[in-house]
Amino acid sequence: MMFPWMRWMSQLHNRNRRDGSTSSKKKKKKIFDGREQTSTSIIDVAMLLEENIWIVGLELSKIIASEKVIQECAKKLYPVLCEVEGLTEDERYCALSKISNHPTQMLIFFSLPSSMRLEW
C-alpha cells in the first residue's frame, strides 16, 4: 500500500538521486568580506536529511498500513467469534478481550481455519 505523499517523496528522492551531480561539484559563494565559502557541506547535509526523511516516511507508512490491518481485524473479531460453534456468550467476551489486546494473536486467530478456532 502506497500513500500519495509517499509516492511523491519517492519520486522526489529518485529525481534528486538522478540529478545528484550538483552535490559533487564544489559551489563557491562570496561572502561580504571577500572570503569564499564552500556550500558543498551544506548541500551534503541537506541531501542526507532528505534521505533520512524519506526513510522515516517509508517506515511510518508501513506502521500505518499495519495498524489499519489490525483495526480492520478488530472490527471483524466479534462477528467471527459469534460464528465459532460451541462458545458461550461469556466465552466470546473473554476471548474478545484477550485477543484484541494482542494484535499478533488476533492475526493468528484469523489465519486459522474456522474448524480450529474453537480449539485455539
Wavefront OBJ file of the C-alpha trace (Angstrom):
o trace
v 0.000 0.000 0.000
v 1.487 3.326 -1.036
v 0.052 6.631 0.136
v 0.063 9.590 -2.313
v 2.561 11.588 -0.249
v 4.825 8.540 -0.132
v 4.725 8.254 -3.926
v 5.587 11.958 -4.174
v 8.516 11.543 -1.737
v 9.737 8.549 -3.721
v 9.630 10.471 -6.998
v 11.415 13.426 -5.416
v 14.054 11.136 -3.945
v 14.636 9.366 -7.268
v 14.863 12.659 -9.147
v 17.381 14.019 -6.657
v 19.432 10.854 -6.976
v 19.434 11.215 -10.772
v 20.354 14.881 -10.614
v 22.781 14.329 -7.738
v 25.714 15.631 -9.744
v 25.236 19.057 -8.142
v 26.333 17.718 -4.772
v 29.676 16.541 -6.110
v 30.551 19.906 -7.652
v 32.116 22.445 -5.377
v 29.967 25.535 -5.387
v 31.527 28.653 -4.027
v 29.753 31.635 -2.652
v 31.214 35.065 -1.935
v 30.631 36.482 1.493
v 30.732 40.157 2.451
v 34.431 40.267 3.375
v 35.548 38.539 0.166
v 36.185 35.083 1.626
v 34.839 32.118 -0.265
v 32.671 29.586 1.475
v 32.117 26.101 0.172
v 28.469 25.164 0.101
v 29.168 21.505 -0.598
v 28.857 20.533 3.053
v 25.515 22.302 3.333
v 24.236 20.521 0.245
v 25.527 17.184 1.557
v 23.759 17.717 4.877
v 20.546 18.669 3.088
v 20.710 15.551 0.920
v 21.379 13.378 3.969
v 18.398 14.922 5.737
v 16.269 14.362 2.653
v 17.229 10.699 2.555
v 16.573 10.271 6.281
v 13.181 11.952 5.980
v 12.348 9.684 3.054
v 13.292 6.575 5.081
v 11.238 7.756 8.060
v 8.292 8.347 5.714
v 8.527 4.792 4.416
v 8.668 3.373 7.938
v 5.678 5.464 9.024
v 3.715 4.251 6.024
v 4.445 0.644 6.942
v 3.342 1.243 10.530
v 0.153 2.995 9.421
v -0.668 0.181 6.989
v -0.056 -2.410 9.709
v -2.266 -0.522 12.166
v -5.003 -0.314 9.549
v -4.922 -4.104 9.052
v -5.129 -4.634 12.813
v -8.067 -2.212 13.114
v -9.917 -3.997 10.315
v -9.336 -7.349 12.035
v -10.550 -5.928 15.360
v -13.805 -4.802 13.720
v -14.409 -8.334 12.416
v -13.435 -10.136 15.622
v -16.769 -10.259 17.474
v -18.855 -11.344 14.455
v -16.319 -14.092 13.744
v -16.388 -15.200 17.385
v -20.182 -15.456 17.103
v -19.708 -17.879 14.210
v -17.495 -20.205 16.272
v -19.770 -23.044 17.370
v -19.518 -24.089 20.994
v -18.644 -20.705 22.510
v -20.931 -19.261 25.164
v -21.590 -15.525 25.316
v -19.222 -15.201 28.298
v -16.500 -17.105 26.450
v -16.925 -14.802 23.439
v -16.428 -11.709 25.577
v -13.472 -13.295 27.362
v -11.868 -14.240 24.024
v -12.677 -10.795 22.628
v -10.900 -9.031 25.484
v -7.868 -11.345 25.416
v -7.389 -11.500 21.643
v -7.975 -7.809 20.957
v -5.272 -6.840 23.484
v -2.671 -8.751 21.470
v -2.682 -7.822 17.762
v -0.405 -10.719 16.810
v -2.794 -13.217 18.387
v -5.663 -11.624 16.511
v -3.858 -12.082 13.197
v -3.088 -15.711 14.098
v -6.739 -16.297 15.035
v -7.931 -15.011 11.669
v -5.390 -17.122 9.818
v -6.749 -20.337 11.354
v -9.406 -22.373 9.561
v -12.808 -21.895 11.218
v -12.803 -25.515 12.437
v -9.668 -24.862 14.531
v -10.701 -21.530 16.068
v -12.638 -23.117 18.947
v -9.622 -25.200 19.989
v -7.339 -22.192 19.836
l 1 2 3 4 5 6 7 8 9 10 11 12 13 14 15 16 17 18 19 20 21 22 23 24 25 26 27 28 29 30 31 32 33 34 35 36 37 38 39 40 41 42 43 44 45 46 47 48 49 50 51 52 53 54 55 56 57 58 59 60 61 62 63 64 65 66 67 68 69 70 71 72 73 74 75 76 77 78 79 80 81 82 83 84 85 86 87 88 89 90 91 92 93 94 95 96 97 98 99 100 101 102 103 104 105 106 107 108 109 110 111 112 113 114 115 116 117 118 119 120
